[in-house]
Amino acid sequence: MTFCFSLHGIGISHGVAIGRVRLVSHATLEVSHYAIEPDQISAELHRLERAVQEVRYELKVLRAEMAADERVEEIEAFIEVHETLLNDEILAENVRAYIAEHGCNAEWALVQQMGTWVAQFEQIEDPYLRERKFDVMQVVERILKRLMGRPGMLPKNDDETHTILVAHDLSPADLLQFKHRHFAAFITDLGGATSHTAIAARGLGVPALVGTRHARQLLRDGEMVIVDSARGTVLVNPDHAILSEYRKLQKAQEAHRESLKALKWRRPLTRDGVEVSLLANIEVPGDLDKVRASGAQGIGLFRSEFLYLNQDALPDEETQFEAYRHVVEGMEGQPVTLRTLDLGADKMRGGIDSLARVAPNPAMGLRAIRLCFAEQPLFMTQLRAVLRASAYGKIKLLVPMLSGSDEIRPLLAAIEEAKHRLDEEGMAFDRALEIGAMIEVPSAALALGPFLRQLDFLSIGTNDLTQYLLAVDRTDEAVSHLYNSTHPAMLRLLAHILKRAHQAKVPISLCGEMADDPAMTWLLLGLGLRQFSMPSAGLLAIKERVLNADVGALQKAVARIVRTEEPDKVKTLIEKLNRG
């Protein structure tokens, strides 16, 4: 007998998906322990070896499925490390010995040995080597799934577009794999609205829920579910009436998405003739096809740190140069705004772990430009790669987390040093390369003068600016309900930033999650924003809002919203604004 119930989380991108559950990851939580007879040990060892062989094949398939540019830059090293662990005879012998000595099943032996290995890794002083424990855990997870009769990779099948992925959390490697597949939706226990899992998820263009807490434990393989991302709800085992209503809603949404495609070549001009620029965010070079399909006028944010994540070694100058050149040439003359690596806080995995520092509050610690200044060779490598790629098209360099003029001076000095070195080597680059800053630290927002005088353009990062302004860690589920990008203080700060930039005639964009939310489009237009950057999957929905906007009328209504001091009243006024 099945029971209908609901789960709640944080909706990522609007939309409805209907399908059947496919559980992924965390097989370690479900391992049972049972004894085997001495004459069964040989068969158990054979079962273990067969599972290992199947995982080797999975990794081989994963390598083959990755597009060439992504495979080299993001997942090749990840696969190699896992293959090395699978082939480690010492690790394998430890598991076999445990099975023989304790007369237990292979799953139990594997998990027990994993605990021993992880404890050994945690004793290593070198942070890079210590973090290899995560690779061990992931390899064990893959083998366990095979032992338990569940594939580690999601097989391709005709019903893939009706599959709802359910995971405790998703790693960068998972998200890279999903970019090549066409799932209906996914659900995770962990994550917040502006967590990096959520940001990457929006780029997939499917409904998703994060922060559901217990979905991975409560849902079962094959269960029928409805994911209503707009309401942040998962309906489990819905009855016929509910299913029928949601199928109607889903068809209406699909029809609307199809109608948006007609807007691809429309000029983003408001009803009263105001020109707006719509740009796309990307993580990896393989995102270019989606950017071109969306009709974006360029790339407003290339998150270069995704070339560093999930790597065993830091990408060298040539690797970065080829990636950047591939993107800029692929955009055929349209601008590409490349952000220098924004690592730290919740984005410290792979080869970059060797640079990590233990910090009680990593979101305010050694990250982004601070990490670049602390690791000058790392920064110089990236600057050289960006400058060299600028010879092949229009690149703009964007620097995250600058807090004031005392950081602008060393930044410009580092760029000049990179140019000087390339000159000495006779290498070509764009001598007029534009340099910009992310405005995401309150001190930068409130003291904009040096930024406006010394830099060429600005980009507002509303995700971090909101968390720093409100003192709310956006990755901490205990306080995430306090995160509010339309808080009165935030709206007044946005109005201030946009006004100062316009007065100084300095181009300014917004690339935070607010830019990707159609409910925020008219508000931002009324505040004075004219350049939006967002995941390409949501660009046409934003263009539709722009085409239906009357900026003159919006400015008057938004001025009233900015004067309002109560968050609840602000929310009500924004809803009224969107009703027209």
Residue, then its C-alpha position, 0 to 999 in steps of 0.5 A: m500500500t502506498f501513501c501520499f505525502s509531501l516534502h518541502g525544500i527550496g525551489i531552484s528554477h521554476g517548473v514542474a516535473i513528474g517522474r519516478v525516483r532514482l536514488v543516487s549516492h550514500a549507499t554507505l548509509e544502507v549497508s547491512h552486516y551478515a555472517i557468511e560460512p567459510d565455504q562461501i568466502s571464495a564466492e564473496l571475494h569473487r563478488l567483490e572483484r566483479a563489483v570492482q571490475e564493473v566500477r572500472y568500466e563505469l569510469k571508462v564510460l564516464r571518461a568517454e562520455m565527457a566532451a573533449d574540452e570538459r574531460v581534460e579540464e575538469i574530470e580527467a584527473f578525478i577519473e585517474v585518481h579513482e582508477t588508481l585507488l581501484n588498482d591499489e593492491i594493498l587496499a584490495e588486500n585489506v578488504r579481502a583479509y577482513i572478509a576472510e578473517h571476520g566471515c562477513n559480507a563484502e559490503w560490511a568489510l568495505v565500509q569497515q576498511m573505509g573507516t580505517w583508511v579515512a582515519q589514516f588520511e585525517q592524520i596526514e598533516d599535508p592538507y592536499l593529501r589529507e583531502r584524498k579521503f574524499d576520493v576513497m569515500q567516493v570509490v567505496e560508494r561506487i563499489l557498494k552500489r554495484l555490490m548492492g545491485r544498484p548502478g553507480m552511474l545512471p544508465k541511459n534509457d528511453d525513460e530518462t526524461h521522466t527520472i527524478l534524481v534524489a541525492h543527499d548532496l551533489s558533487p561537481a563531478d556529478l553535476l558535470q555528468f548531468k550536463h550530458r543527460h536529460f533528467a526531469a528534475f533532482i532533489t537533494d537533502l542539502g543546499g540553500a537557494t544560493s549554494h553553489t550546488a543550486i547555482a550550478a543546478r540552475g544551469l541545467g535548466v530543470p526543476a530542482l529542490v535543495g535543502t529537503r533534509h530527509a528526501r534521500q531517506l524517505l523516498r524509494d527507487g521507482e516511486m512516483v513524485i511531482v516536483d513543484s519547484a515554484r512552491g518548493t514541494v515534492l508530492v510523493n505517490p500523488d493520487h489520480a486527481i492531483l496527477s491530472e492537475y499537475r500534468k495540465l500545469q506541466k503541459a502549459q509550462e512546456a508550451h510557454r517554454e516553446s513560445l519563448k524560443a521565438l524571442k531568441w532573436r528579439r532585441p531586448l528593448t522595453r515597451d518604452g524604448v529602453e535598451v537592455s543587455l542580456l548576458a549568460n553565465i557559464e562554468v565550463p567551455g562546454d556550456l557554449d552551445k546553451v549560450r548560443a541557443s539562448g540568444a545571449q549577447g555575450i558571456g557576463l560571467f565565466r566562473s573560471e574556478f570550475l577549471y580548478l574544482n575536482q582536480d588533483a593538480l592545478p591547471d597550468e597556464e596552457t590548460q587555462f589558455e586553451a580553455y579561455r581561447h576556446v570560449v572567446e573564439g566560440m563567442e565569435g566577437q561577442p564579449v566574454t567576462l572572465r572572473t578570476l578564480d573565486l575559490g574558498a568557503d564552500k568551493m575548496r575541493g581537488g588540487i586547490d585544497s593544497l592551498a587551503r587554510v583552516a579558518p573558523n569562518p571561511a566565507m570571510g577568510l582566505r578566498a577569491i582575490r585574497l587567495c590570489f594575493a597570497e598565492q602570487p604564482l597561482f594568480m600570475t599563471q591565470l593572468r598570463a593565460v587570460l591575457r594570451a587568450s585576449a588576443y583571440g577575441k573580446i575578453k574582460l577581466l572581472v575580479p571578485m571580492l575586492s573590498g577597497s582601494d588598498e586591493i585595487r592598487p596591487l591588483l593593477a600592479a599584478i596585471e601590469e607585471a603579467k603584461h610586462r612578462l608577456d611583452e618580454e616573451g613576445m606574446a600577443f595580448d589585448r593591451a586595452l583589456e578591460i578590468g572590472a570588479m565584483i561589488e559583493v563586499p559592503s565596504a566596496a559598495l559604500a565606498l565606490g569612488p576608487f572603483l569608479r575612478q580606477l576600473d573600467f566596469l563593475s558587476i554586482g554579486t548579489n549572493d555574497l553582498t546579501q550574506y555579508l550585508l545581513a550577516v547570514d551565511r548562505t550555506d548554513e541551513a540553520v540561518s538560511h531563512l534569514y537570507n533575503s535579497t529584497h531586504p530593505a537595506m539590500l534594495r537601498l544599497l543596490a539603488h546606491i550602487l547603480k546610481r553612482a555607477h550611472q553618474a560616473k558613466v561606468p558600465i555595471s551589470l548584475c550577475g547574482e541569482m536575482a538576475d535569473d529570477p523573473a520576479m525580480t526583473w521589473l524591480l531591477l529595471g526600476l532600480g536602474l539596472r540595464q545589464f543582466s547576466m544569468p544562466s542561459a537556461g533562464l535568459l529567454a524568460i527574463k527577456e520576456r519580462v524585459l519586452n513587457a516592461d515600461v521602465g518609466a512606470l517601474q521607476k516610480a513604483v520602485a522608488r516607493i519600494v526602496r523607501t519602505e523599511e518593513p520586509d513584509k511590506v516590501k514583499t507585498l509591493i514587489e508582488k503588486l509591481n509584478r501584477g502590473 
